[in-house]
C-alpha cells in the first residue's frame, strides 16, 4: 500500500521538515509543546486585545465581545 518501496535518497540534502520519511521518536511531545506554545501566545494576544478594546458607539444589541471587553465590564460594575 502506498507509493511503493522506499528508494535511495541523497544523504547530503538538508530539509527543515526532517527529510525523506522522517518519523522522530518524540513527535508526540514536540507536538504537545508546540500546541501549548501556540495556546499561550493566543491567550496573551486575546488578553491584550480585550484590555485595549474600545467602542466609541455603544452597540444597540448585545454582542459577544461585551462579555470580555474591559470597557463593558467596568461600565457594568458602575451600574450595579
Rosetta silent file (secondary structure, phi, psi, omega in degrees, C-alpha in Angstrom):
SEQUENCE: XXXXXXXXXXXXXXXXXXXXXXXXXXXXXXXXXXXXXXXXXXXXXXXXXXXXXXXXXXXXXXXXXXXXXXXXXXXXXXXX
SCORE:     score description
SCORE:     0.000 S_00000001
   1 L     0.000  148.203  178.499    0.000    0.000    0.000 S_00000001
   2 L   101.297 -156.833 -173.423    1.164    3.495   -0.609 S_00000001
   3 L   -90.293   18.291  179.074    3.602    4.866   -3.094 S_00000001
   4 L   101.004 -172.975 -177.549    5.811    1.837   -3.365 S_00000001
   5 L   -73.269  159.140  175.957    9.026    0.867   -1.656 S_00000001
   6 L   -72.140  139.505 -177.081   11.400    3.392   -0.167 S_00000001
   7 L  -111.899  161.307  178.620   14.077    4.373   -2.590 S_00000001
   8 L   -65.255  138.297 -179.747   17.649    5.539   -2.032 S_00000001
   9 L  -130.751  157.619 -177.989   17.887    9.273   -1.421 S_00000001
  10 L   -69.260  128.600 -177.786   20.800   11.702   -1.150 S_00000001
  11 L   -78.136  -18.283 -175.640   22.094   11.901    2.421 S_00000001
  12 L   -87.176   -3.214 -179.587   23.654   15.352    1.960 S_00000001
  13 L   -84.221  127.855  178.840   20.318   17.134    1.354 S_00000001
  14 L  -100.841  139.196  179.064   19.095   19.057    4.404 S_00000001
  15 L  -135.870  131.163  178.720   15.400   19.658    4.972 S_00000001
  16 L   -65.077  -22.641 -179.796   13.797   21.673    7.789 S_00000001
  17 L   -84.630   -3.783  176.999   10.888   19.204    7.768 S_00000001
  18 L   109.601   -6.839  176.881   13.176   16.274    8.513 S_00000001
  19 L    86.796 -162.418 -177.995   13.852   14.937    5.058 S_00000001
  20 L   -71.194  135.087  173.105   12.580   11.779    3.479 S_00000001
  21 L    49.931   47.100 -179.370   10.434    9.501    5.652 S_00000001
  22 L   -78.244  129.906  175.840   11.059   11.400    8.833 S_00000001
  23 L  -145.018   78.629 -178.643    9.486    9.914   11.946 S_00000001
  24 L   -64.298  146.260 -176.662   11.158   11.352   15.032 S_00000001
  25 L   -65.025  -30.572 -175.667   10.685    9.288   18.176 S_00000001
  26 L  -103.996   34.905 -177.286    9.470   12.275   20.211 S_00000001
  27 H   -65.609  -31.338 -179.098    6.914   13.672   17.732 S_00000001
  28 H   -68.166  -45.060  179.590    4.104   13.481   20.304 S_00000001
  29 H   -69.662  -36.496  176.222    5.919   15.576   22.896 S_00000001
  30 H   -61.247  -42.547  179.255    7.105   18.023   20.204 S_00000001
  31 H   -64.789  -43.037 -179.910    3.502   18.420   19.038 S_00000001
  32 H   -64.073  -42.558  179.644    2.237   18.926   22.601 S_00000001
  33 H   -65.225  -43.337  178.335    4.892   21.544   23.373 S_00000001
  34 H   -63.080  -44.107  179.373    4.189   23.397   20.136 S_00000001
  35 H   -62.709  -41.730  177.810    0.429   23.313   20.761 S_00000001
  36 H   -63.644  -39.731  177.998    0.924   24.614   24.313 S_00000001
  37 H   -64.376  -42.524  178.540    3.100   27.439   22.968 S_00000001
  38 H   -63.204  -42.823  178.279    0.510   28.398   20.377 S_00000001
  39 H   -63.142  -40.028  179.348   -2.221   28.413   23.060 S_00000001
  40 H   -63.781  -44.011  178.791   -0.087   30.589   25.354 S_00000001
  41 H   -65.879  -42.320  179.179    0.547   33.145   22.607 S_00000001
  42 H   -62.610  -40.721  177.824   -3.136   33.132   21.581 S_00000001
  43 H   -63.900  -41.252  178.450   -4.192   33.700   25.214 S_00000001
  44 H   -63.103  -45.231  178.819   -1.758   36.597   25.531 S_00000001
  45 H   -63.208  -42.768  179.063   -2.993   38.233   22.338 S_00000001
  46 H   -59.981  -45.945 -178.007   -6.622   37.702   23.436 S_00000001
  47 H   -63.298  -46.651  179.608   -5.969   39.289   26.848 S_00000001
  48 H   -63.423  -41.559  179.617   -4.215   42.348   25.424 S_00000001
  49 H   -62.923  -43.594 -179.568   -6.929   42.759   22.801 S_00000001
  50 H   -65.788  -36.050  179.276   -9.720   42.550   25.395 S_00000001
  51 H   -69.307  -34.405 -174.327   -7.993   45.124   27.628 S_00000001
  52 H   -96.344   -3.949 -177.646   -7.491   47.605   24.784 S_00000001
  53 L   -68.694  128.683  178.398  -10.828   47.170   23.004 S_00000001
  54 L  -135.164  130.474  174.980  -12.819   50.415   22.929 S_00000001
  55 L  -111.926  122.471 -177.737  -16.137   51.005   21.212 S_00000001
  56 L   -78.933  -25.598  176.101  -16.962   54.647   20.651 S_00000001
  57 L  -117.893  124.483 -178.694  -20.598   53.888   19.868 S_00000001
  58 L   -66.870  134.406  179.363  -22.394   51.523   22.229 S_00000001
  59 L   -62.282  145.343 -178.721  -23.850   48.521   20.361 S_00000001
  60 L   -80.493  -11.337  176.041  -27.636   48.576   20.071 S_00000001
  61 L  -141.439  159.464 -179.832  -27.808   44.871   20.934 S_00000001
  62 L   -62.994  137.650  175.894  -25.579   42.574   22.982 S_00000001
  63 L  -124.693  154.848 -175.034  -22.501   41.318   21.158 S_00000001
  64 L   -56.720  -36.802 -175.983  -20.109   38.581   22.312 S_00000001
  65 H   -70.123  -10.731  175.861  -17.165   40.888   22.971 S_00000001
  66 H   -67.675  -21.369 -179.932  -19.207   42.723   25.608 S_00000001
  67 H   -68.924  -41.106 -173.327  -18.609   39.706   27.857 S_00000001
  68 H  -111.598   -8.214 -178.099  -14.827   40.115   27.979 S_00000001
  69 L   -73.504  134.790 -177.198  -14.134   43.721   26.948 S_00000001
  70 H   -60.323  -38.050 -178.198  -12.840   45.875   29.816 S_00000001
  71 H   -57.044  -44.074 -176.917  -14.981   48.837   28.760 S_00000001
  72 H   -81.992  -30.673  175.072  -18.237   46.951   29.317 S_00000001
  73 H   -65.121  -43.629  178.698  -17.085   45.108   32.459 S_00000001
  74 H   -65.564  -39.670 -179.919  -16.190   48.446   34.086 S_00000001
  75 H   -65.709  -39.721  179.508  -19.463   50.002   32.958 S_00000001
  76 H   -66.634  -37.300  178.661  -21.451   47.070   34.360 S_00000001
  77 H   -66.861  -36.232  176.788  -19.646   47.388   37.703 S_00000001
  78 H   -66.174  -40.117 -177.533  -20.577   51.095   37.880 S_00000001
  79 H   -67.302  -29.652 -177.674  -24.214   50.339   37.120 S_00000001
  80 L   -88.894    0.000    0.000  -24.504   47.789   39.953 S_00000001
